[in-house]
């Protein structure tokens, strides 16, 4: 796995994941949509930690400057 996420991309993913978590745990978004946001937030955090996005790799896209 070659990293394909820049520091800015990683930071944005963590902020969006935190927002999704807040929306769910504050009870603003509930039900199936809330669970979907929570799972998506977990995926964002995981991809930010490992600096690799499989979707970016599939489309041969990278925000990382070489």
PQR file of N, CA, C, O and H, with PARSE charges and radii, in Angstrom:
ATOM      1  N   UNK A   1       0.826  -1.172   0.000 -0.4000 1.5000
ATOM      2  CA  UNK A   1       0.000   0.000   0.000 -0.0000 2.0000
ATOM      3  C   UNK A   1       0.877   1.245   0.000  0.5500 1.7000
ATOM      4  O   UNK A   1       1.535   1.566   0.990 -0.5500 1.4000
ATOM      5  N   UNK A   2       0.870   1.921  -1.108 -0.4000 1.5000
ATOM      6  CA  UNK A   2       1.613   3.171  -1.226 -0.0000 2.0000
ATOM      7  C   UNK A   2       0.714   4.309  -0.748  0.5500 1.7000
ATOM      8  O   UNK A   2      -0.414   4.429  -1.226 -0.5500 1.4000
ATOM      9  H   UNK A   2       0.336   1.660  -1.913  0.4000 1.0000
ATOM     10  N   UNK A   3       1.177   5.145   0.178 -0.4000 1.5000
ATOM     11  CA  UNK A   3       0.341   6.248   0.670 -0.0000 2.0000
ATOM     12  C   UNK A   3      -0.148   7.140  -0.475  0.5500 1.7000
ATOM     13  O   UNK A   3       0.596   7.423  -1.414 -0.5500 1.4000
ATOM     14  H   UNK A   3       2.093   5.047   0.566  0.4000 1.0000
ATOM     15  N   UNK A   4      -1.408   7.579  -0.383 -0.4000 1.5000
ATOM     16  CA  UNK A   4      -1.940   8.459  -1.419 -0.0000 2.0000
ATOM     17  C   UNK A   4      -2.770   9.609  -0.835  0.5500 1.7000
ATOM     18  O   UNK A   4      -3.553  10.231  -1.552 -0.5500 1.4000
ATOM     19  H   UNK A   4      -2.012   7.349   0.380  0.4000 1.0000
ATOM     20  N   UNK A   5      -2.603   9.892   0.463 -0.4000 1.5000
ATOM     21  CA  UNK A   5      -3.323  10.985   1.106 -0.0000 2.0000
ATOM     22  C   UNK A   5      -2.349  12.028   1.644  0.5500 1.7000
ATOM     23  O   UNK A   5      -1.382  11.688   2.326 -0.5500 1.4000
ATOM     24  H   UNK A   5      -1.966   9.387   1.045  0.4000 1.0000
ATOM     25  N   UNK A   6      -2.604  13.292   1.337 -0.4000 1.5000
ATOM     26  CA  UNK A   6      -1.784  14.377   1.867 -0.0000 2.0000
ATOM     27  C   UNK A   6      -2.183  14.664   3.309  0.5500 1.7000
ATOM     28  O   UNK A   6      -3.197  14.160   3.793 -0.5500 1.4000
ATOM     29  H   UNK A   6      -3.389  13.568   0.783  0.4000 1.0000
ATOM     30  N   UNK A   7      -1.392  15.466   3.981 -0.4000 1.5000
ATOM     31  CA  UNK A   7      -1.689  15.829   5.369 -0.0000 2.0000
ATOM     32  C   UNK A   7      -3.008  16.598   5.450  0.5500 1.7000
ATOM     33  O   UNK A   7      -3.782  16.388   6.384 -0.5500 1.4000
ATOM     34  H   UNK A   7      -0.569  15.875   3.588  0.4000 1.0000
ATOM     35  N   UNK A   8      -3.272  17.471   4.504 -0.4000 1.5000
ATOM     36  CA  UNK A   8      -4.524  18.228   4.491 -0.0000 2.0000
ATOM     37  C   UNK A   8      -5.714  17.291   4.294  0.5500 1.7000
ATOM     38  O   UNK A   8      -6.729  17.425   4.978 -0.5500 1.4000
ATOM     39  H   UNK A   8      -2.643  17.641   3.745  0.4000 1.0000
ATOM     40  N   UNK A   9      -5.598  16.363   3.382 -0.4000 1.5000
ATOM     41  CA  UNK A   9      -6.661  15.389   3.132 -0.0000 2.0000
ATOM     42  C   UNK A   9      -6.933  14.566   4.390  0.5500 1.7000
ATOM     43  O   UNK A   9      -8.089  14.323   4.738 -0.5500 1.4000
ATOM     44  H   UNK A   9      -4.774  16.254   2.826  0.4000 1.0000
ATOM     45  N   UNK A  10      -5.882  14.143   5.063 -0.4000 1.5000
ATOM     46  CA  UNK A  10      -6.033  13.368   6.293 -0.0000 2.0000
ATOM     47  C   UNK A  10      -6.720  14.184   7.381  0.5500 1.7000
ATOM     48  O   UNK A  10      -7.586  13.670   8.089 -0.5500 1.4000
ATOM     49  H   UNK A  10      -4.943  14.340   4.781  0.4000 1.0000
ATOM     50  N   UNK A  11      -6.340  15.456   7.519 -0.4000 1.5000
ATOM     51  CA  UNK A  11      -6.936  16.324   8.537 -0.0000 2.0000
ATOM     52  C   UNK A  11      -8.422  16.550   8.257  0.5500 1.7000
ATOM     53  O   UNK A  11      -9.240  16.530   9.176 -0.5500 1.4000
ATOM     54  H   UNK A  11      -5.636  15.873   6.944  0.4000 1.0000
ATOM     55  N   UNK A  12      -8.764  16.763   6.999 -0.4000 1.5000
ATOM     56  CA  UNK A  12     -10.168  16.965   6.628 -0.0000 2.0000
ATOM     57  C   UNK A  12     -10.981  15.722   6.954  0.5500 1.7000
ATOM     58  O   UNK A  12     -12.106  15.829   7.441 -0.5500 1.4000
ATOM     59  H   UNK A  12      -8.099  16.780   6.252  0.4000 1.0000
ATOM     60  N   UNK A  13     -10.428  14.557   6.694 -0.4000 1.5000
ATOM     61  CA  UNK A  13     -11.133  13.303   6.994 -0.0000 2.0000
ATOM     62  C   UNK A  13     -11.392  13.144   8.489  0.5500 1.7000
ATOM     63  O   UNK A  13     -12.464  12.688   8.887 -0.5500 1.4000
ATOM     64  H   UNK A  13      -9.514  14.471   6.298  0.4000 1.0000
ATOM     65  N   UNK A  14     -10.424  13.516   9.313 -0.4000 1.5000
ATOM     66  CA  UNK A  14     -10.592  13.405  10.766 -0.0000 2.0000
ATOM     67  C   UNK A  14     -11.657  14.394  11.251  0.5500 1.7000
ATOM     68  O   UNK A  14     -12.477  14.054  12.104 -0.5500 1.4000
ATOM     69  H   UNK A  14      -9.553  13.887   8.989  0.4000 1.0000
ATOM     70  N   UNK A  15     -11.645  15.606  10.713 -0.4000 1.5000
ATOM     71  CA  UNK A  15     -12.637  16.612  11.109 -0.0000 2.0000
ATOM     72  C   UNK A  15     -14.044  16.165  10.693  0.5500 1.7000
ATOM     73  O   UNK A  15     -14.985  16.285  11.477 -0.5500 1.4000
ATOM     74  H   UNK A  15     -10.979  15.882  10.020  0.4000 1.0000
ATOM     75  N   UNK A  16     -14.189  15.661   9.486 -0.4000 1.5000
ATOM     76  CA  UNK A  16     -15.494  15.189   9.017 -0.0000 2.0000
ATOM     77  C   UNK A  16     -15.963  14.000   9.855  0.5500 1.7000
ATOM     78  O   UNK A  16     -17.143  13.904  10.191 -0.5500 1.4000
ATOM     79  H   UNK A  16     -13.424  15.564   8.850  0.4000 1.0000
ATOM     80  N   UNK A  17     -15.052  13.106  10.190 -0.4000 1.5000
ATOM     81  CA  UNK A  17     -15.407  11.955  11.033 -0.0000 2.0000
ATOM     82  C   UNK A  17     -15.870  12.424  12.412  0.5500 1.7000
ATOM     83  O   UNK A  17     -16.828  11.882  12.962 -0.5500 1.4000
ATOM     84  H   UNK A  17     -14.093  13.184   9.917  0.4000 1.0000
ATOM     85  N   UNK A  18     -15.199  13.422  12.968 -0.4000 1.5000
ATOM     86  CA  UNK A  18     -15.610  13.967  14.264 -0.0000 2.0000
ATOM     87  C   UNK A  18     -16.996  14.600  14.168  0.5500 1.7000
ATOM     88  O   UNK A  18     -17.809  14.461  15.083 -0.5500 1.4000
ATOM     89  H   UNK A  18     -14.420  13.863  12.521  0.4000 1.0000
ATOM     90  N   UNK A  19     -17.265  15.288  13.073 -0.4000 1.5000
ATOM     91  CA  UNK A  19     -18.582  15.886  12.855 -0.0000 2.0000
ATOM     92  C   UNK A  19     -19.664  14.802  12.775  0.5500 1.7000
ATOM     93  O   UNK A  19     -20.731  14.938  13.374 -0.5500 1.4000
ATOM     94  H   UNK A  19     -16.605  15.401  12.330  0.4000 1.0000
ATOM     95  N   UNK A  20     -19.384  13.741  12.042 -0.4000 1.5000
ATOM     96  CA  UNK A  20     -20.334  12.626  11.939 -0.0000 2.0000
ATOM     97  C   UNK A  20     -20.594  12.014  13.316  0.5500 1.7000
ATOM     98  O   UNK A  20     -21.738  11.720  13.664 -0.5500 1.4000
ATOM     99  H   UNK A  20     -18.518  13.630  11.556  0.4000 1.0000
ATOM    100  N   UNK A  21     -19.533  11.825  14.091 -0.4000 1.5000
ATOM    101  CA  UNK A  21     -19.678  11.280  15.434 -0.0000 2.0000
ATOM    102  C   UNK A  21     -20.518  12.187  16.323  0.5500 1.7000
ATOM    103  O   UNK A  21     -21.376  11.715  17.068 -0.5500 1.4000
ATOM    104  H   UNK A  21     -18.604  12.064  13.808  0.4000 1.0000
ATOM    105  N   UNK A  22     -20.270  13.482  16.242 -0.4000 1.5000
ATOM    106  CA  UNK A  22     -21.051  14.445  17.018 -0.0000 2.0000
ATOM    107  C   UNK A  22     -22.530  14.385  16.635  0.5500 1.7000
ATOM    108  O   UNK A  22     -23.403  14.342  17.502 -0.5500 1.4000
ATOM    109  H   UNK A  22     -19.572  13.866  15.636  0.4000 1.0000
ATOM    110  N   UNK A  23     -22.800  14.383  15.339 -0.4000 1.5000
ATOM    111  CA  UNK A  23     -24.185  14.342  14.872 -0.0000 2.0000
ATOM    112  C   UNK A  23     -24.913  13.102  15.382  0.5500 1.7000
ATOM    113  O   UNK A  23     -26.089  13.167  15.740 -0.5500 1.4000
ATOM    114  H   UNK A  23     -22.091  14.418  14.634  0.4000 1.0000
ATOM    115  N   UNK A  24     -24.214  11.986  15.413 -0.4000 1.5000
ATOM    116  CA  UNK A  24     -24.834  10.742  15.876 -0.0000 2.0000
ATOM    117  C   UNK A  24     -25.026  10.744  17.398  0.5500 1.7000
ATOM    118  O   UNK A  24     -26.124  10.491  17.893 -0.5500 1.4000
ATOM    119  H   UNK A  24     -23.259  11.934  15.122  0.4000 1.0000
ATOM    120  N   UNK A  25     -23.944  11.032  18.133 -0.4000 1.5000
ATOM    121  CA  UNK A  25     -24.009  10.922  19.587 -0.0000 2.0000
ATOM    122  C   UNK A  25     -24.809  12.044  20.237  0.5500 1.7000
ATOM    123  O   UNK A  25     -25.258  11.885  21.372 -0.5500 1.4000
ATOM    124  H   UNK A  25     -23.051  11.238  17.731  0.4000 1.0000
ATOM    125  N   UNK A  26     -25.001  13.165  19.565 -0.4000 1.5000
ATOM    126  CA  UNK A  26     -25.847  14.239  20.083 -0.0000 2.0000
ATOM    127  C   UNK A  26     -27.313  13.975  19.780  0.5500 1.7000
ATOM    128  O   UNK A  26     -28.188  14.707  20.243 -0.5500 1.4000
ATOM    129  H   UNK A  26     -24.636  13.295  18.643  0.4000 1.0000
ATOM    130  N   UNK A  27     -27.584  12.939  19.008 -0.4000 1.5000
ATOM    131  CA  UNK A  27     -28.955  12.582  18.697 -0.0000 2.0000
ATOM    132  C   UNK A  27     -29.574  13.405  17.578  0.5500 1.7000
ATOM    133  O   UNK A  27     -30.787  13.369  17.372 -0.5500 1.4000
ATOM    134  H   UNK A  27     -26.874  12.344  18.631  0.4000 1.0000
ATOM    135  N   UNK A  28     -28.740  14.148  16.857 -0.4000 1.5000
ATOM    136  CA  UNK A  28     -29.239  14.968  15.749 -0.0000 2.0000
ATOM    137  C   UNK A  28     -29.593  14.090  14.557  0.5500 1.7000
ATOM    138  O   UNK A  28     -30.602  14.313  13.887 -0.5500 1.4000
ATOM    139  H   UNK A  28     -27.755  14.178  17.025  0.4000 1.0000
ATOM    140  N   UNK A  29     -28.763  13.101  14.301 -0.4000 1.5000
ATOM    141  CA  UNK A  29     -29.022  12.139  13.226 -0.0000 2.0000
ATOM    142  C   UNK A  29     -29.156  10.765  13.885  0.5500 1.7000
ATOM    143  O   UNK A  29     -28.250  10.313  14.586 -0.5500 1.4000
ATOM    144  H   UNK A  29     -27.943  12.920  14.845  0.4000 1.0000
ATOM    145  N   UNK A  30     -30.279  10.116  13.656 -0.4000 1.5000
ATOM    146  CA  UNK A  30     -30.530   8.826  14.293 -0.0000 2.0000
ATOM    147  C   UNK A  30     -30.933   7.785  13.253  0.5500 1.7000
ATOM    148  O   UNK A  30     -31.011   8.075  12.060 -0.5500 1.4000
ATOM    149  H   UNK A  30     -31.015  10.484  13.086  0.4000 1.0000
ATOM    150  N   UNK A  31     -31.179   6.605  13.715 -0.4000 1.5000
ATOM    151  CA  UNK A  31     -31.651   5.536  12.842 -0.0000 2.0000
ATOM    152  C   UNK A  31     -30.560   5.008  11.922  0.5500 1.7000
ATOM    153  O   UNK A  31     -29.367   5.092  12.215 -0.5500 1.4000
ATOM    154  H   UNK A  31     -31.115   6.370  14.685  0.4000 1.0000
ATOM    155  N   UNK A  32     -31.012   4.464  10.803 -0.4000 1.5000
ATOM    156  CA  UNK A  32     -30.091   3.843   9.848 -0.0000 2.0000
ATOM    157  C   UNK A  32     -29.108   4.859   9.281  0.5500 1.7000
ATOM    158  O   UNK A  32     -27.932   4.552   9.084 -0.5500 1.4000
ATOM    159  H   UNK A  32     -31.981   4.397  10.565  0.4000 1.0000
ATOM    160  N   UNK A  33     -29.596   6.069   9.018 -0.4000 1.5000
ATOM    161  CA  UNK A  33     -28.705   7.091   8.467 -0.0000 2.0000
ATOM    162  C   UNK A  33     -27.602   7.447   9.463  0.5500 1.7000
ATOM    163  O   UNK A  33     -26.459   7.680   9.069 -0.5500 1.4000
ATOM    164  H   UNK A  33     -30.551   6.318   9.178  0.4000 1.0000
ATOM    165  N   UNK A  34     -27.940   7.490  10.743 -0.4000 1.5000
ATOM    166  CA  UNK A  34     -26.943   7.763  11.782 -0.0000 2.0000
ATOM    167  C   UNK A  34     -25.882   6.676  11.837  0.5500 1.7000
ATOM    168  O   UNK A  34     -24.695   6.975  11.976 -0.5500 1.4000
ATOM    169  H   UNK A  34     -28.869   7.301  11.064  0.4000 1.0000
ATOM    170  N   UNK A  35     -26.292   5.427  11.731 -0.4000 1.5000
ATOM    171  CA  UNK A  35     -25.342   4.304  11.730 -0.0000 2.0000
ATOM    172  C   UNK A  35     -24.434   4.381  10.504  0.5500 1.7000
ATOM    173  O   UNK A  35     -23.231   4.140  10.601 -0.5500 1.4000
ATOM    174  H   UNK A  35     -27.255   5.184  11.618  0.4000 1.0000
ATOM    175  N   UNK A  36     -25.008   4.714   9.366 -0.4000 1.5000
ATOM    176  CA  UNK A  36     -24.211   4.839   8.137 -0.0000 2.0000
ATOM    177  C   UNK A  36     -23.159   5.933   8.305  0.5500 1.7000
ATOM    178  O   UNK A  36     -22.002   5.739   7.932 -0.5500 1.4000
ATOM    179  H   UNK A  36     -25.985   4.910   9.288  0.4000 1.0000
ATOM    180  N   UNK A  37     -23.549   7.078   8.863 -0.4000 1.5000
ATOM    181  CA  UNK A  37     -22.584   8.159   9.099 -0.0000 2.0000
ATOM    182  C   UNK A  37     -21.491   7.727  10.066  0.5500 1.7000
ATOM    183  O   UNK A  37     -20.322   8.065   9.880 -0.5500 1.4000
ATOM    184  H   UNK A  37     -24.489   7.235   9.167  0.4000 1.0000
ATOM    185  N   UNK A  38     -21.871   6.979  11.098 -0.4000 1.5000
ATOM    186  CA  UNK A  38     -20.894   6.502  12.076 -0.0000 2.0000
ATOM    187  C   UNK A  38     -19.880   5.557  11.429  0.5500 1.7000
ATOM    188  O   UNK A  38     -18.681   5.664  11.686 -0.5500 1.4000
ATOM    189  H   UNK A  38     -22.821   6.705  11.249  0.4000 1.0000
ATOM    190  N   UNK A  39     -20.351   4.648  10.604 -0.4000 1.5000
ATOM    191  CA  UNK A  39     -19.453   3.717   9.904 -0.0000 2.0000
ATOM    192  C   UNK A  39     -18.571   4.476   8.926  0.5500 1.7000
ATOM    193  O   UNK A  39     -17.371   4.213   8.841 -0.5500 1.4000
ATOM    194  H   UNK A  39     -21.325   4.561  10.396  0.4000 1.0000
ATOM    195  N   UNK A  40     -19.149   5.408   8.193 -0.4000 1.5000
ATOM    196  CA  UNK A  40     -18.363   6.209   7.256 -0.0000 2.0000
ATOM    197  C   UNK A  40     -17.294   7.017   7.987  0.5500 1.7000
ATOM    198  O   UNK A  40     -16.172   7.152   7.498 -0.5500 1.4000
ATOM    199  H   UNK A  40     -20.123   5.621   8.263  0.4000 1.0000
ATOM    200  N   UNK A  41     -17.636   7.547   9.144 -0.4000 1.5000
ATOM    201  CA  UNK A  41     -16.659   8.274   9.958 -0.0000 2.0000
ATOM    202  C   UNK A  41     -15.520   7.374  10.401  0.5500 1.7000
ATOM    203  O   UNK A  41     -14.364   7.796  10.412 -0.5500 1.4000
ATOM    204  H   UNK A  41     -18.548   7.437   9.541  0.4000 1.0000
ATOM    205  N   UNK A  42     -15.835   6.139  10.766 -0.4000 1.5000
ATOM    206  CA  UNK A  42     -14.790   5.186  11.160 -0.0000 2.0000
ATOM    207  C   UNK A  42     -13.870   4.876   9.987  0.5500 1.7000
ATOM    208  O   UNK A  42     -12.657   4.757  10.157 -0.5500 1.4000
ATOM    209  H   UNK A  42     -16.774   5.797  10.757  0.4000 1.0000
ATOM    210  N   UNK A  43     -14.446   4.746   8.805 -0.4000 1.5000
ATOM    211  CA  UNK A  43     -13.636   4.499   7.603 -0.0000 2.0000
ATOM    212  C   UNK A  43     -12.730   5.703   7.340  0.5500 1.7000
ATOM    213  O   UNK A  43     -11.561   5.532   6.995 -0.5500 1.4000
ATOM    214  H   UNK A  43     -15.432   4.843   8.667  0.4000 1.0000
ATOM    215  N   UNK A  44     -13.261   6.914   7.499 -0.4000 1.5000
ATOM    216  CA  UNK A  44     -12.446   8.122   7.298 -0.0000 2.0000
ATOM    217  C   UNK A  44     -11.263   8.156   8.264  0.5500 1.7000
ATOM    218  O   UNK A  44     -10.143   8.475   7.866 -0.5500 1.4000
ATOM    219  H   UNK A  44     -14.211   7.052   7.779  0.4000 1.0000
ATOM    220  N   UNK A  45     -11.510   7.827   9.533 -0.4000 1.5000
ATOM    221  CA  UNK A  45     -10.428   7.825  10.519 -0.0000 2.0000
ATOM    222  C   UNK A  45      -9.390   6.758  10.169  0.5500 1.7000
ATOM    223  O   UNK A  45      -8.189   7.017  10.230 -0.5500 1.4000
ATOM    224  H   UNK A  45     -12.420   7.568   9.857  0.4000 1.0000
ATOM    225  N   UNK A  46      -9.845   5.575   9.807 -0.4000 1.5000
ATOM    226  CA  UNK A  46      -8.924   4.493   9.455 -0.0000 2.0000
ATOM    227  C   UNK A  46      -8.058   4.868   8.252  0.5500 1.7000
ATOM    228  O   UNK A  46      -6.845   4.656   8.273 -0.5500 1.4000
ATOM    229  H   UNK A  46     -10.822   5.364   9.757  0.4000 1.0000
ATOM    230  N   UNK A  47      -8.666   5.419   7.211 -0.4000 1.5000
ATOM    231  CA  UNK A  47      -7.886   5.797   6.030 -0.0000 2.0000
ATOM    232  C   UNK A  47      -6.931   6.940   6.348  0.5500 1.7000
ATOM    233  O   UNK A  47      -5.836   7.011   5.790 -0.5500 1.4000
ATOM    234  H   UNK A  47      -9.651   5.591   7.193  0.4000 1.0000
ATOM    235  N   UNK A  48      -7.342   7.838   7.246 -0.4000 1.5000
ATOM    236  CA  UNK A  48      -6.444   8.934   7.642 -0.0000 2.0000
ATOM    237  C   UNK A  48      -5.241   8.401   8.410  0.5500 1.7000
ATOM    238  O   UNK A  48      -4.126   8.895   8.241 -0.5500 1.4000
ATOM    239  H   UNK A  48      -8.231   7.780   7.700  0.4000 1.0000
ATOM    240  N   UNK A  49      -5.459   7.401   9.249 -0.4000 1.5000
ATOM    241  CA  UNK A  49      -4.357   6.835  10.039 -0.0000 2.0000
ATOM    242  C   UNK A  49      -3.343   6.134   9.145  0.5500 1.7000
ATOM    243  O   UNK A  49      -2.138   6.295   9.336 -0.5500 1.4000
ATOM    244  H   UNK A  49      -6.365   7.000   9.386  0.4000 1.0000
ATOM    245  N   UNK A  50      -3.813   5.361   8.177 -0.4000 1.5000
ATOM    246  CA  UNK A  50      -2.893   4.590   7.335 -0.0000 2.0000
ATOM    247  C   UNK A  50      -2.439   5.354   6.092  0.5500 1.7000
ATOM    248  O   UNK A  50      -1.610   4.857   5.331 -0.5500 1.4000
ATOM    249  H   UNK A  50      -4.793   5.230   8.022  0.4000 1.0000
ATOM    250  N   UNK A  51      -2.978   6.567   5.877 -0.4000 1.5000
ATOM    251  CA  UNK A  51      -2.611   7.428   4.738 -0.0000 2.0000
ATOM    252  C   UNK A  51      -2.880   6.773   3.388  0.5500 1.7000
ATOM    253  O   UNK A  51      -2.183   7.046   2.411 -0.5500 1.4000
ATOM    254  H   UNK A  51      -3.652   6.972   6.496  0.4000 1.0000
ATOM    255  N   UNK A  52      -3.873   5.924   3.338 -0.4000 1.5000
ATOM    256  CA  UNK A  52      -4.183   5.216   2.097 -0.0000 2.0000
ATOM    257  C   UNK A  52      -5.689   5.116   1.929  0.5500 1.7000
ATOM    258  O   UNK A  52      -6.401   4.703   2.845 -0.5500 1.4000
ATOM    259  H   UNK A  52      -4.439   5.702   4.132  0.4000 1.0000
ATOM    260  N   UNK A  53      -6.168   5.497   0.750 -0.4000 1.5000
ATOM    261  CA  UNK A  53      -7.585   5.384   0.432 -0.0000 2.0000
ATOM    262  C   UNK A  53      -7.735   4.417  -0.743  0.5500 1.7000
ATOM    263  O   UNK A  53      -7.261   4.705  -1.842 -0.5500 1.4000
ATOM    264  H   UNK A  53      -5.590   5.833   0.007  0.4000 1.0000
ATOM    265  N   UNK A  54      -8.386   3.279  -0.523 -0.4000 1.5000
ATOM    266  CA  UNK A  54      -8.555   2.315  -1.614 -0.0000 2.0000
ATOM    267  C   UNK A  54      -9.339   2.882  -2.798  0.5500 1.7000
ATOM    268  O   UNK A  54      -9.075   2.517  -3.944 -0.5500 1.4000
ATOM    269  H   UNK A  54      -8.771   3.045   0.370  0.4000 1.0000
ATOM    270  N   UNK A  55     -10.283   3.754  -2.537 -0.4000 1.5000
ATOM    271  CA  UNK A  55     -11.065   4.361  -3.614 -0.0000 2.0000
ATOM    272  C   UNK A  55     -10.177   5.249  -4.486  0.5500 1.7000
ATOM    273  O   UNK A  55     -10.306   5.252  -5.711 -0.5500 1.4000
ATOM    274  H   UNK A  55     -10.497   4.051  -1.606  0.4000 1.0000
ATOM    275  N   UNK A  56      -9.273   6.005  -3.850 -0.4000 1.5000
ATOM    276  CA  UNK A  56      -8.319   6.810  -4.616 -0.0000 2.0000
ATOM    277  C   UNK A  56      -7.435   5.903  -5.469  0.5500 1.7000
ATOM    278  O   UNK A  56      -7.181   6.200  -6.636 -0.5500 1.4000
ATOM    279  H   UNK A  56      -9.168   6.003  -2.856  0.4000 1.0000
ATOM    280  N   UNK A  57      -6.969   4.806  -4.891 -0.4000 1.5000
ATOM    281  CA  UNK A  57      -6.093   3.885  -5.616 -0.0000 2.0000
ATOM    282  C   UNK A  57      -6.804   3.272  -6.815  0.5500 1.7000
ATOM    283  O   UNK A  57      -6.207   3.094  -7.877 -0.5500 1.4000
ATOM    284  H   UNK A  57      -7.176   4.565  -3.943  0.4000 1.0000
ATOM    285  N   UNK A  58      -8.079   2.953  -6.639 -0.4000 1.5000
ATOM    286  CA  UNK A  58      -8.845   2.349  -7.720 -0.0000 2.0000
ATOM    287  C   UNK A  58      -8.943   3.289  -8.925  0.5500 1.7000
ATOM    288  O   UNK A  58      -8.935   2.839 -10.071 -0.5500 1.4000
ATOM    289  H   UNK A  58      -8.564   3.098  -5.776  0.4000 1.0000
ATOM    290  N   UNK A  59      -9.035   4.589  -8.661 -0.4000 1.5000
ATOM    291  CA  UNK A  59      -9.128   5.567  -9.741 -0.0000 2.0000
ATOM    292  C   UNK A  59      -7.792   6.226 -10.072  0.5500 1.7000
ATOM    293  O   UNK A  59      -7.738   7.203 -10.818 -0.5500 1.4000
ATOM    294  H   UNK A  59      -9.042   4.954  -7.730  0.4000 1.0000
ATOM    295  N   UNK A  60      -6.690   5.664  -9.494 -0.4000 1.5000
ATOM    296  CA  UNK A  60      -5.342   6.179  -9.722 -0.0000 2.0000
ATOM    297  C   UNK A  60      -5.245   7.677  -9.416  0.5500 1.7000
ATOM    298  O   UNK A  60      -4.701   8.455 -10.199 -0.5500 1.4000
ATOM    299  H   UNK A  60      -6.735   4.870  -8.888  0.4000 1.0000
ATOM    300  N   UNK A  61      -5.787   8.054  -8.261 -0.4000 1.5000
ATOM    301  CA  UNK A  61      -5.809   9.446  -7.810 -0.0000 2.0000
ATOM    302  C   UNK A  61      -4.996   9.548  -6.535  0.5500 1.7000
ATOM    303  O   UNK A  61      -4.996   8.626  -5.719 -0.5500 1.4000
ATOM    304  H   UNK A  61      -6.229   7.422  -7.626  0.4000 1.0000
ATOM    305  N   UNK A  62      -4.301  10.665  -6.358 -0.4000 1.5000
ATOM    306  CA  UNK A  62      -3.518  10.860  -5.159 -0.0000 2.0000
ATOM    307  C   UNK A  62      -3.473  12.352  -4.828  0.5500 1.7000
ATOM    308  O   UNK A  62      -3.332  13.186  -5.722 -0.5500 1.4000
ATOM    309  H   UNK A  62      -4.301  11.414  -7.021  0.4000 1.0000
ATOM    310  N   UNK A  63      -3.594  12.682  -3.539 -0.4000 1.5000
ATOM    311  CA  UNK A  63      -3.434  14.058  -3.102 -0.0000 2.0000
ATOM    312  C   UNK A  63      -2.040  14.275  -2.513  0.5500 1.7000
ATOM    313  O   UNK A  63      -1.713  15.381  -2.084 -0.5500 1.4000
ATOM    314  H   UNK A  63      -3.708  12.004  -2.813  0.4000 1.0000
ATOM    315  N   UNK A  64      -1.237  13.247  -2.491 -0.4000 1.5000
ATOM    316  CA  UNK A  64       0.110  13.310  -1.945 -0.0000 2.0000
ATOM    317  C   UNK A  64       1.077  13.793  -3.014  0.5500 1.7000
ATOM    318  O   UNK A  64       1.150  13.228  -4.105 -0.5500 1.4000
ATOM    319  H   UNK A  64      -1.502  12.348  -2.840  0.4000 1.0000
ATOM    320  N   UNK A  65       1.810  14.837  -2.688 -0.4000 1.5000
ATOM    321  CA  UNK A  65       2.823  15.353  -3.623 -0.0000 2.0000
ATOM    322  C   UNK A  65       4.067  14.475  -3.558  0.5500 1.7000
ATOM    323  O   UNK A  65       4.574  14.195  -2.471 -0.5500 1.4000
ATOM    324  H   UNK A  65       1.751  15.296  -1.802  0.4000 1.0000
ATOM    325  N   UNK A  66       4.546  14.052  -4.679 -0.4000 1.5000
ATOM    326  CA  UNK A  66       5.752  13.210  -4.718 -0.0000 2.0000
ATOM    327  C   UNK A  66       6.976  14.023  -5.009  0.5500 1.7000
ATOM    328  O   UNK A  66       8.077  13.477  -5.078 -0.5500 1.4000
ATOM    329  H   UNK A  66       4.134  14.279  -5.562  0.4000 1.0000
TER
END
